[in-house]
Amino acid sequence: MSVTVRVPAKVNVQLAVGAARPDGFHDLANVFLAVGLYDEVTVAPADELRVTCEGPDADQVPLDRGNLAARAAIALAARRGIEPAVHIHIAKDIPVAGGMAGGSADGAGALLACDALWGVGASRAELLAICAELGSDVPFSLVGGAALGTGRGERLTALETGGTFHWVFAMAGRGLSTPAVFREFDRLAQGRRIPEPVASPELLAALAKGDTDALAASLSNDLQPAALSLFPELADTLEAGRRAGALATLVSGSGPTTAFLTRDAAAAEEIAEALRASGTCRTVRTAAGPVPGATVL
């Protein structure tokens, strides 16, 4: 017997970042949108816990107990007094180390899959509590759709969306460390007062109405200057997308993936082709959202 869960990538349509807290984290107003790029996580009984992975950049995915999927299995097993003897297989399609929560998606997917495999029947609240222990983006990977994340991003409020938004994502030639980007944010912020992070009313209204133009006008990412400071070449990718006709451009989360909001699916394909031809990125994908979160297949 095995259980497979499909889990989506995310883009941050707003990422407002507060000052560093005493615990080293930052308070956030993080507006997540789940988009149709997916990993599939399959769990099956085994003699011991092991992780395998296939797909683009699978060689960059850790296969030890530090992998978020493995940590999810261990966390659920510990709460129920179960031995986490499972084979976790990850079929990757979400970019690795790209700021699109691929690792978090795998954690949420493994958690839901193990819950089903073991017949645990954990409540949604318990699953979300485990997700929050695993990482700031993991709860949203479970929930999907659109949501506002507060605290360090783990406290979620579901958001209404009135339509589908079409995106192009350009993957860079190398990764960016999320902790390094936050450290650079802190360095760049030295000497100035950082306001409390709040969700943009205009952005929330644009999502609720399904208004692509209004969303384009209100996208923001407080980590973008830090990402560009560490990875200046991303500016060339953003400019290539602007020239190709994207309605708005931004670095996705902590990067280095860049995101381009487009009018519709046809425009997304045109902009994707232009980005591929620009020589400013490694690979390009199109996707639309919102889509559901982790789902047992």
C-alpha positions in Angstrom: 0.0 0.0 0.0 1.1 3.5 -0.7 -0.4 7.0 -0.5 0.4 9.9 -2.9 -0.2 13.6 -2.2 0.1 16.4 -4.7 1.1 19.7 -3.3 1.5 23.1 -5.0 4.2 25.8 -5.2 3.5 29.3 -4.0 4.2 32.9 -5.0 4.2 35.7 -2.5 2.1 38.5 -3.9 3.0 40.6 -0.9 5.8 40.1 1.5 6.0 42.8 4.2 8.9 42.3 6.6 9.2 43.7 10.1 12.3 44.3 12.2 14.2 41.3 13.5 12.7 39.8 16.7 14.7 38.6 19.7 14.3 35.0 18.4 16.0 35.9 15.1 12.7 35.7 13.1 10.9 38.6 11.6 7.2 39.4 11.8 5.6 39.2 8.4 2.5 40.1 6.5 2.9 37.4 3.8 0.2 37.1 1.2 0.5 33.6 -0.4 -1.0 32.4 -3.6 -0.8 28.7 -4.5 0.0 28.1 -8.1 -0.2 25.1 -10.4 3.4 23.7 -10.2 3.4 20.6 -8.1 5.5 18.1 -6.3 4.0 14.6 -5.6 5.0 12.9 -2.4 4.4 9.1 -2.1 4.8 7.2 1.1 4.9 3.4 1.5 5.8 1.1 4.4 9.5 0.2 4.7 11.9 -1.3 7.1 13.3 2.1 8.0 12.8 5.8 7.1 14.3 6.6 3.8 13.9 9.4 1.2 14.3 9.3 -2.6 13.8 12.0 -5.1 13.4 12.4 -8.9 12.8 15.3 -11.2 14.5 18.6 -12.2 17.4 19.4 -9.8 16.7 16.3 -7.7 20.4 16.0 -7.0 20.1 19.2 -4.9 17.5 17.8 -2.6 18.9 16.4 0.7 17.9 12.8 1.3 18.7 12.5 5.0 16.5 13.1 8.1 17.0 16.9 7.6 14.7 16.8 4.6 11.4 18.5 5.5 9.4 15.4 4.3 11.4 13.2 6.6 11.0 15.6 9.5 7.3 15.7 8.9 7.1 11.9 9.1 9.2 11.8 12.3 7.1 14.6 13.9 3.8 12.8 13.3 5.1 9.5 14.3 6.5 10.9 17.6 3.1 12.3 18.5 1.4 9.0 18.0 4.1 6.6 19.3 4.6 5.2 15.8 8.0 4.1 14.3 8.5 6.3 11.2 9.4 3.4 9.0 8.4 4.7 5.6 9.9 5.2 2.2 9.2 8.8 1.1 9.5 9.3 -2.6 9.4 12.9 -3.9 8.6 13.6 -7.6 9.9 17.2 -8.0 8.4 19.7 -10.3 8.6 22.8 -8.0 11.9 24.6 -8.5 14.5 23.6 -5.9 15.9 26.5 -3.7 13.8 28.9 -5.8 11.7 30.8 -3.2 8.5 28.9 -4.2 8.3 26.7 -1.1 9.2 23.4 -2.7 10.8 22.0 0.4 7.8 23.2 2.5 5.5 21.6 0.0 7.2 18.3 0.5 6.9 18.6 4.2 3.2 19.2 4.0 2.7 16.5 1.5 4.6 13.9 3.5 2.6 14.9 6.6 -0.7 14.4 4.9 0.4 11.2 3.2 1.7 9.6 6.5 -1.5 10.6 8.3 -3.4 8.7 5.6 -1.0 5.7 5.4 -1.0 5.2 9.2 -4.7 5.9 9.7 -3.9 8.5 12.3 -6.9 10.7 11.5 -5.2 13.9 12.8 -7.4 17.0 12.9 -6.7 19.9 10.6 -5.6 21.9 13.7 -3.0 19.2 14.7 -1.7 19.0 11.1 -1.3 22.7 11.0 0.4 22.8 14.4 3.0 20.2 13.1 3.4 22.2 9.9 4.2 25.4 11.9 6.8 23.5 13.9 8.5 22.4 10.6 8.7 25.8 9.0 7.1 29.1 8.3 5.8 28.3 4.8 4.7 24.7 5.6 1.2 25.5 6.9 0.3 27.3 3.6 1.5 24.4 1.6 -1.1 22.3 3.4 -3.9 24.8 3.0 -3.3 26.3 -0.5 -5.6 28.8 -2.2 -4.8 32.3 -1.0 -4.0 33.3 2.5 -2.4 36.0 4.7 0.4 34.6 6.9 1.3 36.6 10.0 3.7 36.0 12.8 6.6 34.5 11.0 4.2 33.5 8.2 2.7 30.4 10.0 -0.5 32.0 11.3 -2.9 31.8 8.3 -6.1 33.6 7.4 -7.8 32.4 4.2 -8.4 35.1 1.6 -11.1 35.3 -1.0 -10.1 35.3 -4.6 -12.4 36.4 -7.4 -10.6 34.9 -10.4 -7.6 33.2 -11.7 -4.2 34.9 -12.1 -1.6 33.9 -14.7 2.1 33.9 -14.0 5.5 33.2 -15.6 8.3 32.1 -13.3 12.0 32.3 -14.3 14.4 30.1 -12.5 17.9 31.4 -11.9 21.2 29.7 -12.5 22.0 29.3 -8.8 20.1 29.4 -5.5 19.8 31.9 -2.7 19.8 31.1 1.0 16.7 32.4 2.7 18.6 33.1 6.0 21.3 35.0 3.9 18.6 37.2 2.3 17.1 38.0 5.7 20.5 38.9 7.0 21.0 41.2 4.0 17.6 42.7 4.7 18.7 43.5 8.3 22.0 45.0 7.0 20.3 47.2 4.5 17.8 48.3 7.1 20.4 49.4 9.7 19.8 52.9 11.0 16.2 53.3 9.8 12.9 52.5 11.5 11.1 49.5 10.0 7.3 49.8 10.2 5.0 47.0 11.4 4.2 44.7 8.5 0.6 45.0 7.4 -1.3 43.5 4.4 -2.1 46.0 1.7 -5.9 46.7 1.5 -5.6 47.4 -2.2 -3.9 44.1 -2.8 -6.5 42.2 -0.8 -9.3 43.9 -2.7 -7.6 43.1 -6.0 -7.4 39.4 -5.0 -11.1 39.4 -3.9 -12.3 41.0 -7.1 -10.0 38.9 -9.4 -8.7 42.2 -10.8 -5.4 41.5 -12.5 -4.5 45.2 -13.2 -5.2 46.2 -9.6 -3.1 43.2 -8.4 -0.3 44.2 -10.7 -0.3 47.7 -9.2 -0.1 46.4 -5.6 2.5 43.6 -5.7 5.4 44.1 -3.3 8.2 42.2 -1.7 10.3 43.9 1.0 13.0 41.2 0.5 13.5 42.1 -3.1 16.3 44.7 -2.5 18.2 42.2 -0.4 17.8 39.5 -3.0 19.0 41.9 -5.7 21.9 43.0 -3.5 23.1 39.4 -3.2 22.2 38.4 -6.8 22.4 41.5 -9.0 21.8 39.6 -12.2 18.2 39.1 -11.2 17.6 42.7 -12.3 18.3 41.7 -15.9 15.7 38.9 -15.7 13.1 41.4 -14.2 13.9 43.9 -17.0 13.5 41.2 -19.7 10.1 40.3 -18.4 9.1 44.0 -18.3 10.2 44.5 -21.9 8.3 41.3 -22.9 5.0 42.9 -21.6 4.5 41.5 -18.1 2.0 43.6 -16.1 4.2 43.4 -13.0 7.5 41.8 -12.0 8.9 40.8 -8.6 11.3 38.4 -6.9 9.3 35.5 -5.5 9.8 35.3 -1.7 13.5 35.3 -0.8 14.3 34.4 -4.5 16.0 33.7 -6.7 13.0 32.8 -8.8 11.4 35.9 -10.5 7.7 36.1 -11.0 5.8 37.9 -13.8 2.1 38.6 -13.6 0.4 38.4 -17.1 -3.0 39.3 -18.6 -4.0 35.7 -19.5 -2.6 32.3 -20.4 -1.7 33.3 -24.0 0.3 36.3 -22.7 2.0 34.1 -20.2 3.3 31.8 -23.0 4.5 34.8 -25.1 6.4 36.3 -22.1 7.8 32.9 -21.2 9.2 32.5 -24.8 10.8 36.0 -24.6 12.4 35.1 -21.2 13.7 31.9 -22.6 15.3 33.8 -25.5 16.7 36.5 -23.2 19.5 34.4 -21.8 18.9 35.9 -18.4 17.6 32.7 -16.7 18.0 29.0 -16.6 14.5 27.7 -17.1 11.0 29.3 -17.4 7.6 27.9 -16.4 4.0 29.2 -16.6 1.3 28.5 -14.0 -2.0 29.9 -12.7 -3.5 30.3 -9.3 -5.1 30.0 -6.9 -5.1 26.2 -6.7 -5.9 23.9 -3.7 -3.3 22.9 -1.2 -2.0 19.4 -0.4 -4.4 16.8 -1.8 -4.4 13.0 -1.5 -4.6 11.5 -5.0 
